[in-house]
Amino acid sequence: MGGANGSVPLLEADGVTKRFGNVLALEDVSMNVRAGEVLCVLGDNGAGKSTLIKMLAGVHPPDSGRLLVSGQEVRLSSPRDALERGIATVYQDLAVVPMMSVVRNFFLGAEPTRGFWPLKRLDMRAAEVIVRNELERMGVILPDLSVPISALSGGQRQAVAIARAVHFGAKVLVLDEPTSALGVKQAGIVLRLVTEARGRGCGVILITHNPHHAYMVGDRFTILCRGRCEGTFARSEITREELVHKMAGGTELVELSHELGGEARGAA
């Protein structure tokens, strides 16, 4: 399935279904993301977002349906397999070591070295230059990269995780609720990072339950509800208000509003 602009999607899920025992977590879900695009996947709790993330990250294979990378069907057998194919997932917990420095967290065992065995050693000066350059390319300035990453704000930690993924060759960034625990200012930092990643040619899949954040950066919007896809809409096809309505289960909200309104009038 090609994109609207005729390009082959970097990553595509085609009719994927996943069960856990008797629980149907995803049923016949399709979505795709292209280079230089932000696809927002929206849904409330229990919509199937976590299962979809883990499927794209190589944690859970689909029971049926297909995953395709650059048009080629693949079976992602592990997170490492997904990474090797250019799919990097940034989870809410960010997979950082709190007391380790920003630089060490950026590389996590892949630090640049100098010299030759048995005198090979870490080249921390080169490592710091790389981290500073990558963060600055994402529009983030950190004065001291030697501080523990736990000393950074939530938005800054997200910046390190996203810059790290891009530096190590991610073509697709899957972001798991990156703004859910952040205030307005820090969420703004993360949303700017999303647009920077898009500008660098990455395909970004933004998983969120916040339609307001999604509409600020999204090019297309896929809505999940109870494990099923309720549709995918280009930005030109849907307003923010319509997105909020669909994502929140519009008909149910209208019925609830009438019900609560009637109870309020009865109480009066």
C-alpha positions in Angstrom: 0.0 0.0 0.0 1.7 3.2 -1.1 1.1 6.6 0.6 -0.8 9.5 -0.8 2.3 10.9 -2.4 3.1 7.6 -4.1 6.0 6.7 -1.9 6.5 3.3 -0.3 5.8 3.5 3.5 8.8 3.0 5.7 6.7 0.9 8.0 3.3 -0.6 7.5 0.9 -2.8 9.5 -1.6 -4.6 7.2 -4.6 -6.1 8.8 -2.8 -7.2 12.0 -4.6 -9.1 14.7 -3.4 -10.1 18.2 -5.0 -12.2 20.9 -3.8 -12.9 24.4 -5.8 -16.0 25.4 -9.5 -15.1 25.0 -8.7 -11.3 24.9 -8.7 -9.8 21.5 -6.3 -6.9 21.8 -6.1 -5.9 18.1 -8.4 -6.9 15.3 -7.6 -6.2 11.6 -5.7 -3.0 12.2 -3.9 -1.3 9.3 -1.6 1.8 9.4 1.5 3.1 7.7 4.0 5.9 8.0 6.2 7.4 5.3 9.5 9.3 5.4 9.1 12.9 6.6 5.7 12.3 8.1 4.1 12.2 11.5 1.3 9.6 11.9 -0.6 10.0 15.2 -2.2 6.9 16.6 -4.9 7.9 19.1 -7.0 6.0 21.5 -8.2 5.9 25.0 -7.0 3.4 27.6 -7.7 -0.2 26.4 -7.8 0.9 22.7 -4.9 -1.4 21.8 -2.2 1.2 21.6 0.3 -0.6 23.9 -0.2 -3.9 21.9 0.4 -2.1 18.6 3.6 -0.4 20.0 5.0 -3.8 21.1 4.1 -5.3 17.8 6.0 -2.6 15.9 8.9 -2.9 18.3 9.3 -6.7 17.8 8.0 -7.7 21.2 4.8 -9.4 20.1 4.4 -10.9 16.6 0.9 -10.6 15.0 -1.3 -13.6 15.0 -2.4 -12.7 11.5 -1.8 -9.9 9.1 1.5 -8.5 7.9 4.2 -6.1 8.9 6.2 -4.5 6.0 9.4 -2.5 6.1 10.0 -0.4 3.0 7.5 -2.6 1.1 9.0 -5.9 2.1 7.1 -8.2 4.5 9.1 -8.9 7.6 8.7 -10.9 10.8 10.2 -8.9 13.7 11.4 -11.5 16.2 12.8 -9.1 18.8 13.4 -5.5 19.7 17.0 -5.8 18.4 15.6 -7.1 15.1 13.4 -4.0 14.8 16.3 -1.8 15.6 18.4 -3.4 12.9 15.6 -2.6 10.5 15.6 1.1 11.5 12.6 1.0 13.9 13.4 2.6 17.3 10.8 2.7 20.0 11.0 5.3 22.8 8.9 4.2 25.7 7.5 6.3 28.5 10.2 5.1 30.9 12.8 6.0 28.3 15.1 3.1 29.2 17.7 5.3 30.8 20.0 4.7 33.8 19.1 7.6 36.2 22.5 8.1 37.9 24.5 7.8 34.7 25.5 11.0 32.9 23.7 12.3 29.8 26.6 11.3 27.6 26.8 7.7 29.0 23.0 7.3 28.6 23.2 8.5 25.1 25.5 5.7 24.1 24.7 3.0 26.7 27.7 0.7 25.8 28.3 2.0 22.3 30.6 4.9 23.3 33.4 5.9 20.8 36.8 4.6 21.7 40.4 5.4 20.9 43.6 3.4 20.9 44.0 -0.3 20.2 43.5 -3.4 22.3 44.7 -3.8 25.0 45.0 0.0 25.4 41.6 0.8 23.9 39.7 3.3 26.1 36.6 5.4 26.0 36.9 8.7 24.1 34.7 10.8 26.3 35.7 14.1 24.6 34.5 12.8 21.2 31.4 11.3 22.8 30.5 14.7 24.3 31.0 16.5 21.0 28.7 14.0 19.3 26.0 14.3 21.9 26.1 18.1 22.0 25.9 18.2 18.2 23.0 15.8 18.0 21.0 17.7 20.6 21.7 21.0 19.0 20.5 19.6 15.7 17.3 18.8 17.5 17.2 22.4 18.8 18.1 21.5 22.4 21.0 23.1 24.4 22.2 21.4 27.5 25.1 23.3 29.3 26.5 20.3 31.2 26.4 16.8 29.7 28.2 15.3 32.6 25.3 15.6 35.0 23.1 12.5 35.8 20.3 12.3 33.4 17.9 12.2 36.4 18.8 15.9 36.9 17.1 16.8 33.5 13.5 17.7 33.0 11.1 15.3 31.5 11.2 17.1 28.1 15.0 17.1 28.2 15.2 13.4 28.9 12.9 12.8 25.9 15.2 15.0 23.8 18.2 12.7 24.7 16.2 9.6 23.9 15.0 10.9 20.6 18.3 12.3 19.5 20.0 9.0 20.5 17.6 7.0 18.3 18.1 9.3 15.3 21.9 9.2 15.7 22.0 5.5 15.7 20.1 5.3 12.4 16.4 5.1 13.2 14.3 5.6 10.1 11.1 5.2 12.0 10.5 6.6 15.5 7.7 5.1 17.6 7.0 7.4 20.5 4.9 6.0 23.4 2.9 8.7 25.0 5.9 11.1 25.1 3.9 14.1 26.6 1.6 12.2 29.0 3.4 13.1 32.2 4.7 16.6 31.2 3.6 20.1 31.8 2.7 22.5 29.0 6.2 23.9 28.5 7.9 20.4 28.6 5.3 19.0 26.2 6.1 21.8 23.9 9.7 20.8 23.8 8.8 17.2 22.9 6.4 18.3 20.2 9.1 20.5 18.6 11.4 17.4 18.7 8.8 15.5 16.8 8.7 18.1 14.1 12.6 18.2 14.0 12.7 14.4 13.5 10.1 14.7 10.7 12.3 17.4 9.1 15.3 15.1 9.2 13.4 12.6 7.1 12.2 10.2 9.8 8.8 8.6 9.8 7.3 9.3 13.3 4.5 7.3 14.9 3.2 9.3 17.8 1.1 7.2 20.1 -1.1 9.4 22.3 -4.4 9.8 24.0 -4.1 13.6 23.7 -5.8 14.8 20.5 -4.8 18.4 21.1 -1.1 17.5 21.1 -1.6 15.2 18.1 -3.3 17.8 16.0 -0.4 20.3 16.6 2.2 18.0 14.8 0.3 15.3 13.0 0.0 14.8 9.2 -2.4 11.9 9.5 -4.4 10.4 12.4 -5.3 6.8 13.0 -7.9 6.2 15.7 -8.1 3.0 17.7 -11.1 2.0 19.7 -11.4 -1.3 21.6 -8.7 -2.9 19.4 -10.2 -1.9 16.1 -9.2 0.8 13.7 -11.9 3.5 13.4 -10.3 5.1 10.4 -7.2 7.1 9.3 -7.6 10.8 8.3 -5.3 13.2 6.7 -5.0 16.6 8.4 -7.0 18.2 5.6 -9.9 15.7 6.1 -10.6 16.4 9.8 -10.7 19.3 12.2 -9.3 19.2 15.7 -12.8 19.3 17.1 -13.8 16.3 14.9 -10.7 14.5 16.0 -11.5 15.0 19.7 -15.1 13.9 19.1 -14.1 10.7 17.2 -11.2 9.8 19.6 -13.4 10.3 22.7 -16.3 8.2 21.4 -18.5 11.0 20.2 -21.8 9.3 20.3 -21.2 7.9 23.8 -20.3 11.3 25.0 -23.4 12.9 23.6 -25.6 10.2 25.3 -23.7 10.8 28.5 -24.1 14.5 28.3 -27.9 14.1 27.8 -28.0 11.7 30.7 -26.1 13.9 33.1 -28.0 16.9 31.9 -31.3 15.2 32.7 -30.0 14.1 36.2 -28.9 17.7 36.9 -32.3 19.1 36.0 -34.0 16.3 38.0 -31.9 17.2 41.1 -32.8 20.8 40.7 
